[in-house]
Amino acid sequence: MKATRCTSCHSSISPQENSVKFQCPSCGEFTIWRCESCRRFSNRYTCPNCGFEGP
């Protein structure tokens, strides 16, 4: 099984963590994963499919 990684910081996301996943708001073709820490500090993420950047 492949580990889930945060799109912002690339760290592994544990099942107990308060993480979130959603489709890219621009292209809708890539699943963005955000770890609890990156969500809390509003770290930027970039969609590797279309280059969209979000907070």
N, CA, C and O atoms as a CHARMM CRD file, in Angstrom:
* protein
*
  220
    1    1 MET  N      0.83900  -1.18300   0.00000 PROA 1      0.00000
    2    1 MET  CA     0.00000   0.00000   0.00000 PROA 1      0.00000
    3    1 MET  C      0.88300   1.24600   0.00000 PROA 1      0.00000
    4    1 MET  O      1.81900   1.35000   0.79300 PROA 1      0.00000
    5    2 LYS  N      0.58800   2.17100  -0.87500 PROA 2      0.00000
    6    2 LYS  CA     1.37900   3.38700  -1.00900 PROA 2      0.00000
    7    2 LYS  C      0.99100   4.39100   0.08100 PROA 2      0.00000
    8    2 LYS  O     -0.19300   4.59400   0.35000 PROA 2      0.00000
    9    3 ALA  N      1.98600   5.01100   0.70300 PROA 3      0.00000
   10    3 ALA  CA     1.72800   5.99100   1.75400 PROA 3      0.00000
   11    3 ALA  C      1.12900   7.26200   1.16000 PROA 3      0.00000
   12    3 ALA  O      1.52400   7.70900   0.08300 PROA 3      0.00000
   13    4 THR  N      0.17000   7.83200   1.88300 PROA 4      0.00000
   14    4 THR  CA    -0.41600   9.10200   1.47500 PROA 4      0.00000
   15    4 THR  C      0.52000  10.21200   1.91500 PROA 4      0.00000
   16    4 THR  O      0.98400  10.21800   3.05500 PROA 4      0.00000
   17    5 ARG  N      0.80300  11.15500   1.01900 PROA 5      0.00000
   18    5 ARG  CA     1.72700  12.24600   1.31700 PROA 5      0.00000
   19    5 ARG  C      1.04600  13.59200   1.12700 PROA 5      0.00000
   20    5 ARG  O      0.19900  13.76400   0.25000 PROA 5      0.00000
   21    6 CYS  N      1.43400  14.53300   1.96300 PROA 6      0.00000
   22    6 CYS  CA     0.92100  15.89900   1.88500 PROA 6      0.00000
   23    6 CYS  C      1.43700  16.55600   0.60300 PROA 6      0.00000
   24    6 CYS  O      2.62200  16.45800   0.28700 PROA 6      0.00000
   25    7 THR  N      0.55200  17.22100  -0.12800 PROA 7      0.00000
   26    7 THR  CA     0.93300  17.88600  -1.36900 PROA 7      0.00000
   27    7 THR  C      1.84800  19.07700  -1.09300 PROA 7      0.00000
   28    7 THR  O      2.66300  19.43200  -1.94500 PROA 7      0.00000
   29    8 SER  N      1.73000  19.70400   0.08800 PROA 8      0.00000
   30    8 SER  CA     2.54900  20.87200   0.42100 PROA 8      0.00000
   31    8 SER  C      3.95100  20.49800   0.89500 PROA 8      0.00000
   32    8 SER  O      4.94400  20.95000   0.32500 PROA 8      0.00000
   33    9 CYS  N      4.03200  19.66700   1.94700 PROA 9      0.00000
   34    9 CYS  CA     5.33100  19.38400   2.57300 PROA 9      0.00000
   35    9 CYS  C      5.86100  17.98900   2.25400 PROA 9      0.00000
   36    9 CYS  O      6.99800  17.67000   2.60400 PROA 9      0.00000
   37   10 HSD  N      5.06700  17.16200   1.60400 PROA 10     0.00000
   38   10 HSD  CA     5.44800  15.80800   1.17700 PROA 10     0.00000
   39   10 HSD  C      5.69500  14.83900   2.32400 PROA 10     0.00000
   40   10 HSD  O      6.28800  13.78100   2.11500 PROA 10     0.00000
   41   11 SER  N      5.25200  15.18000   3.53900 PROA 11     0.00000
   42   11 SER  CA     5.39500  14.24300   4.65200 PROA 11     0.00000
   43   11 SER  C      4.26500  13.21400   4.59800 PROA 11     0.00000
   44   11 SER  O      3.21100  13.46200   4.01300 PROA 11     0.00000
   45   12 SER  N      4.50200  12.06200   5.21300 PROA 12     0.00000
   46   12 SER  CA     3.47100  11.01900   5.26900 PROA 12     0.00000
   47   12 SER  C      2.31400  11.48000   6.14600 PROA 12     0.00000
   48   12 SER  O      2.51600  12.16000   7.15300 PROA 12     0.00000
   49   13 ILE  N      1.11000  11.10600   5.75700 PROA 13     0.00000
   50   13 ILE  CA    -0.07900  11.46400   6.52700 PROA 13     0.00000
   51   13 ILE  C     -0.59300  10.20500   7.20300 PROA 13     0.00000
   52   13 ILE  O     -0.87300   9.20400   6.54300 PROA 13     0.00000
   53   14 SER  N     -0.71700  10.26200   8.53300 PROA 14     0.00000
   54   14 SER  CA    -1.20900   9.10800   9.28500 PROA 14     0.00000
   55   14 SER  C     -2.73900   9.13500   9.32700 PROA 14     0.00000
   56   14 SER  O     -3.34500  10.20000   9.20100 PROA 14     0.00000
   57   15 PRO  N     -3.36000   7.97000   9.50300 PROA 15     0.00000
   58   15 PRO  CA    -4.82800   7.91200   9.55600 PROA 15     0.00000
   59   15 PRO  C     -5.42400   8.69400  10.72900 PROA 15     0.00000
   60   15 PRO  O     -6.57100   9.13400  10.65400 PROA 15     0.00000
   61   16 GLN  N     -4.66000   8.87300  11.81200 PROA 16     0.00000
   62   16 GLN  CA    -5.15300   9.58600  12.98400 PROA 16     0.00000
   63   16 GLN  C     -5.09600  11.10700  12.81500 PROA 16     0.00000
   64   16 GLN  O     -5.71400  11.84400  13.58300 PROA 16     0.00000
   65   17 GLU  N     -4.36500  11.56200  11.82600 PROA 17     0.00000
   66   17 GLU  CA    -4.14900  12.99100  11.62400 PROA 17     0.00000
   67   17 GLU  C     -5.40700  13.67100  11.08600 PROA 17     0.00000
   68   17 GLU  O     -6.20500  13.05600  10.37900 PROA 17     0.00000
   69   18 ASN  N     -5.56800  14.93400  11.42900 PROA 18     0.00000
   70   18 ASN  CA    -6.70300  15.73000  10.96200 PROA 18     0.00000
   71   18 ASN  C     -6.36500  16.31700   9.59100 PROA 18     0.00000
   72   18 ASN  O     -6.17800  17.52500   9.44600 PROA 18     0.00000
   73   19 SER  N     -6.29000  15.44600   8.59700 PROA 19     0.00000
   74   19 SER  CA    -5.91800  15.86400   7.23900 PROA 19     0.00000
   75   19 SER  C     -7.17100  16.02000   6.38600 PROA 19     0.00000
   76   19 SER  O     -8.28000  15.69000   6.80800 PROA 19     0.00000
   77   20 VAL  N     -6.96600  16.53200   5.17400 PROA 20     0.00000
   78   20 VAL  CA    -8.08500  16.71400   4.25200 PROA 20     0.00000
   79   20 VAL  C     -7.62300  16.38400   2.84200 PROA 20     0.00000
   80   20 VAL  O     -6.45600  16.56800   2.49800 PROA 20     0.00000
   81   21 LYS  N     -8.55700  15.89300   2.02900 PROA 21     0.00000
   82   21 LYS  CA    -8.25900  15.66500   0.61500 PROA 21     0.00000
   83   21 LYS  C     -9.38500  16.27600  -0.20300 PROA 21     0.00000
   84   21 LYS  O    -10.54900  16.24300   0.19700 PROA 21     0.00000
   85   22 PHE  N     -9.02300  16.83700  -1.35800 PROA 22     0.00000
   86   22 PHE  CA   -10.01400  17.44800  -2.24100 PROA 22     0.00000
   87   22 PHE  C     -9.44100  17.51200  -3.64100 PROA 22     0.00000
   88   22 PHE  O     -8.22500  17.44800  -3.82300 PROA 22     0.00000
   89   23 GLN  N    -10.30000  17.63700  -4.62100 PROA 23     0.00000
   90   23 GLN  CA    -9.85600  17.76500  -6.00600 PROA 23     0.00000
   91   23 GLN  C     -9.32300  19.17800  -6.22900 PROA 23     0.00000
   92   23 GLN  O     -9.77900  20.12600  -5.59100 PROA 23     0.00000
   93   24 CYS  N     -8.36600  19.31500  -7.12700 PROA 24     0.00000
   94   24 CYS  CA    -7.81700  20.62500  -7.47100 PROA 24     0.00000
   95   24 CYS  C     -8.97100  21.54800  -7.86800 PROA 24     0.00000
   96   24 CYS  O     -9.78700  21.17700  -8.71300 PROA 24     0.00000
   97   25 PRO  N     -9.05500  22.75100  -7.27000 PROA 25     0.00000
   98   25 PRO  CA   -10.15300  23.65500  -7.60300 PROA 25     0.00000
   99   25 PRO  C    -10.08900  24.19100  -9.03400 PROA 25     0.00000
  100   25 PRO  O    -11.08700  24.69900  -9.54600 PROA 25     0.00000
  101   26 SER  N     -8.94000  24.08300  -9.67700 PROA 26     0.00000
  102   26 SER  CA    -8.79700  24.59800 -11.03800 PROA 26     0.00000
  103   26 SER  C     -9.10900  23.53100 -12.08600 PROA 26     0.00000
  104   26 SER  O     -9.99900  23.72100 -12.91600 PROA 26     0.00000
  105   27 CYS  N     -8.38300  22.40900 -12.05400 PROA 27     0.00000
  106   27 CYS  CA    -8.56500  21.39300 -13.10100 PROA 27     0.00000
  107   27 CYS  C     -9.47700  20.24700 -12.67000 PROA 27     0.00000
  108   27 CYS  O    -10.09000  19.59400 -13.51500 PROA 27     0.00000
  109   28 GLY  N     -9.57400  19.99600 -11.35900 PROA 28     0.00000
  110   28 GLY  CA   -10.42400  18.92100 -10.86200 PROA 28     0.00000
  111   28 GLY  C     -9.91900  17.52100 -11.16000 PROA 28     0.00000
  112   28 GLY  O    -10.63800  16.54800 -10.93100 PROA 28     0.00000
  113   29 GLU  N     -8.69700  17.39600 -11.66700 PROA 29     0.00000
  114   29 GLU  CA    -8.17200  16.09200 -12.07500 PROA 29     0.00000
  115   29 GLU  C     -7.15000  15.50200 -11.11200 PROA 29     0.00000
  116   29 GLU  O     -6.77400  14.33900 -11.25900 PROA 29     0.00000
  117   30 PHE  N     -6.69100  16.27600 -10.12700 PROA 30     0.00000
  118   30 PHE  CA    -5.67700  15.79300  -9.19200 PROA 30     0.00000
  119   30 PHE  C     -6.21200  15.91300  -7.77100 PROA 30     0.00000
  120   30 PHE  O     -6.83900  16.91400  -7.42400 PROA 30     0.00000
  121   31 THR  N     -5.96600  14.89100  -6.94700 PROA 31     0.00000
  122   31 THR  CA    -6.39200  14.92400  -5.55200 PROA 31     0.00000
  123   31 THR  C     -5.31000  15.58300  -4.70800 PROA 31     0.00000
  124   31 THR  O     -4.17800  15.10400  -4.65200 PROA 31     0.00000
  125   32 ILE  N     -5.66300  16.67900  -4.05600 PROA 32     0.00000
  126   32 ILE  CA    -4.76400  17.41700  -3.16800 PROA 32     0.00000
  127   32 ILE  C     -4.93700  16.84900  -1.76300 PROA 32     0.00000
  128   32 ILE  O     -6.06000  16.74100  -1.27000 PROA 32     0.00000
  129   33 TRP  N     -3.83300  16.48800  -1.12000 PROA 33     0.00000
  130   33 TRP  CA    -3.83100  16.04200   0.27400 PROA 33     0.00000
  131   33 TRP  C     -3.13700  17.10500   1.10200 PROA 33     0.00000
  132   33 TRP  O     -2.06700  17.58500   0.72600 PROA 33     0.00000
  133   34 ARG  N     -3.73800  17.48100   2.23400 PROA 34     0.00000
  134   34 ARG  CA    -3.15200  18.48300   3.12000 PROA 34     0.00000
  135   34 ARG  C     -3.05300  17.90500   4.52600 PROA 34     0.00000
  136   34 ARG  O     -4.05000  17.44300   5.08200 PROA 34     0.00000
  137   35 CYS  N     -1.85500  17.92900   5.10100 PROA 35     0.00000
  138   35 CYS  CA    -1.67400  17.43300   6.46500 PROA 35     0.00000
  139   35 CYS  C     -2.17900  18.48400   7.46100 PROA 35     0.00000
  140   35 CYS  O     -2.42400  19.63600   7.10200 PROA 35     0.00000
  141   36 GLU  N     -2.32400  18.06700   8.69000 PROA 36     0.00000
  142   36 GLU  CA    -2.84000  18.94000   9.73900 PROA 36     0.00000
  143   36 GLU  C     -1.97100  20.18200   9.91700 PROA 36     0.00000
  144   36 GLU  O     -2.49300  21.28500  10.08100 PROA 36     0.00000
  145   37 SER  N     -0.66400  20.01200   9.88500 PROA 37     0.00000
  146   37 SER  CA     0.25900  21.13100  10.07800 PROA 37     0.00000
  147   37 SER  C      0.15800  22.15100   8.94200 PROA 37     0.00000
  148   37 SER  O      0.08500  23.35300   9.19900 PROA 37     0.00000
  149   38 CYS  N      0.15200  21.69000   7.70300 PROA 38     0.00000
  150   38 CYS  CA     0.07200  22.60800   6.55900 PROA 38     0.00000
  151   38 CYS  C     -1.27100  23.32500   6.52100 PROA 38     0.00000
  152   38 CYS  O     -1.34300  24.48200   6.10600 PROA 38     0.00000
  153   39 ARG  N     -2.32600  22.65900   6.94400 PROA 39     0.00000
  154   39 ARG  CA    -3.63500  23.31300   7.03300 PROA 39     0.00000
  155   39 ARG  C     -3.60100  24.40500   8.08700 PROA 39     0.00000
  156   39 ARG  O     -4.08300  25.51300   7.85400 PROA 39     0.00000
  157   40 ARG  N     -3.03100  24.09600   9.24900 PROA 40     0.00000
  158   40 ARG  CA    -2.99500  25.05100  10.36100 PROA 40     0.00000
  159   40 ARG  C     -2.21200  26.30600   9.99600 PROA 40     0.00000
  160   40 ARG  O     -2.62000  27.41500  10.34000 PROA 40     0.00000
  161   41 PHE  N     -1.08500  26.13600   9.29900 PROA 41     0.00000
  162   41 PHE  CA    -0.22700  27.27500   8.97100 PROA 41     0.00000
  163   41 PHE  C     -0.47800  27.83700   7.56800 PROA 41     0.00000
  164   41 PHE  O      0.26000  28.71200   7.11400 PROA 41     0.00000
  165   42 SER  N     -1.49600  27.35100   6.89000 PROA 42     0.00000
  166   42 SER  CA    -1.87200  27.81800   5.54000 PROA 42     0.00000
  167   42 SER  C     -0.70800  27.76700   4.55900 PROA 42     0.00000
  168   42 SER  O     -0.50200  28.69000   3.77200 PROA 42     0.00000
  169   43 ASN  N      0.05700  26.66700   4.61800 PROA 43     0.00000
  170   43 ASN  CA     1.16900  26.49100   3.67900 PROA 43     0.00000
  171   43 ASN  C      0.62500  26.32800   2.26300 PROA 43     0.00000
  172   43 ASN  O     -0.43300  25.73600   2.05500 PROA 43     0.00000
  173   44 ARG  N      1.35700  26.85700   1.30700 PROA 44     0.00000
  174   44 ARG  CA     0.92700  26.82100  -0.08900 PROA 44     0.00000
  175   44 ARG  C      1.08200  25.41700  -0.66800 PROA 44     0.00000
  176   44 ARG  O      1.95000  24.64900  -0.25200 PROA 44     0.00000
  177   45 TYR  N      0.23800  25.10400  -1.62000 PROA 45     0.00000
  178   45 TYR  CA     0.34100  23.85100  -2.36600 PROA 45     0.00000
  179   45 TYR  C      0.24800  24.17300  -3.84700 PROA 45     0.00000
  180   45 TYR  O     -0.31900  25.19600  -4.23100 PROA 45     0.00000
  181   46 THR  N      0.80400  23.30100  -4.67800 PROA 46     0.00000
  182   46 THR  CA     0.75200  23.46300  -6.12700 PROA 46     0.00000
  183   46 THR  C      0.24600  22.17200  -6.74800 PROA 46     0.00000
  184   46 THR  O      0.73200  21.08800  -6.42700 PROA 46     0.00000
  185   47 CYS  N     -0.71900  22.28800  -7.62600 PROA 47     0.00000
  186   47 CYS  CA    -1.23100  21.12300  -8.34400 PROA 47     0.00000
  187   47 CYS  C     -0.20400  20.73500  -9.40300 PROA 47     0.00000
  188   47 CYS  O      0.12900  21.55400 -10.26000 PROA 47     0.00000
  189   48 PRO  N      0.30400  19.50700  -9.36300 PROA 48     0.00000
  190   48 PRO  CA     1.29400  19.09100 -10.36000 PROA 48     0.00000
  191   48 PRO  C      0.69500  18.91000 -11.75300 PROA 48     0.00000
  192   48 PRO  O      1.42500  18.83600 -12.74100 PROA 48     0.00000
  193   49 ASN  N     -0.62000  18.84000 -11.83100 PROA 49     0.00000
  194   49 ASN  CA    -1.28800  18.64800 -13.11600 PROA 49     0.00000
  195   49 ASN  C     -1.42600  19.96000 -13.89800 PROA 49     0.00000
  196   49 ASN  O     -1.12900  20.00400 -15.09200 PROA 49     0.00000
  197   50 CYS  N     -1.87900  21.03200 -13.22400 PROA 50     0.00000
  198   50 CYS  CA    -2.14900  22.28900 -13.93400 PROA 50     0.00000
  199   50 CYS  C     -1.34000  23.47700 -13.42600 PROA 50     0.00000
  200   50 CYS  O     -1.34400  24.53400 -14.05700 PROA 50     0.00000
  201   51 GLY  N     -0.63800  23.32300 -12.28800 PROA 51     0.00000
  202   51 GLY  CA     0.17800  24.40900 -11.75000 PROA 51     0.00000
  203   51 GLY  C     -0.57300  25.37400 -10.84700 PROA 51     0.00000
  204   51 GLY  O      0.00100  26.36800 -10.40400 PROA 51     0.00000
  205   52 PHE  N     -1.84800  25.10500 -10.56400 PROA 52     0.00000
  206   52 PHE  CA    -2.62600  25.96900  -9.67400 PROA 52     0.00000
  207   52 PHE  C     -1.96800  26.02200  -8.30500 PROA 52     0.00000
  208   52 PHE  O     -1.54000  24.99200  -7.78400 PROA 52     0.00000
  209   53 GLU  N     -1.88000  27.22200  -7.71200 PROA 53     0.00000
  210   53 GLU  CA    -1.32200  27.38900  -6.36800 PROA 53     0.00000
  211   53 GLU  C     -2.41400  27.86200  -5.43600 PROA 53     0.00000
  212   53 GLU  O     -3.17900  28.77300  -5.75400 PROA 53     0.00000
  213   54 GLY  N     -2.47400  27.22800  -4.27800 PROA 54     0.00000
  214   54 GLY  CA    -3.49100  27.60500  -3.30100 PROA 54     0.00000
  215   54 GLY  C     -2.90500  27.71600  -1.91100 PROA 54     0.00000
  216   54 GLY  O     -1.80800  27.23000  -1.63800 PROA 54     0.00000
  217   55 PRO  N     -3.65600  28.36400  -1.03600 PROA 55     0.00000
  218   55 PRO  CA    -3.21200  28.51500   0.35800 PROA 55     0.00000
  219   55 PRO  C     -3.48900  27.29100   1.20000 PROA 55     0.00000
  220   55 PRO  O     -3.17000  27.27500   2.38900 PROA 55     0.00000
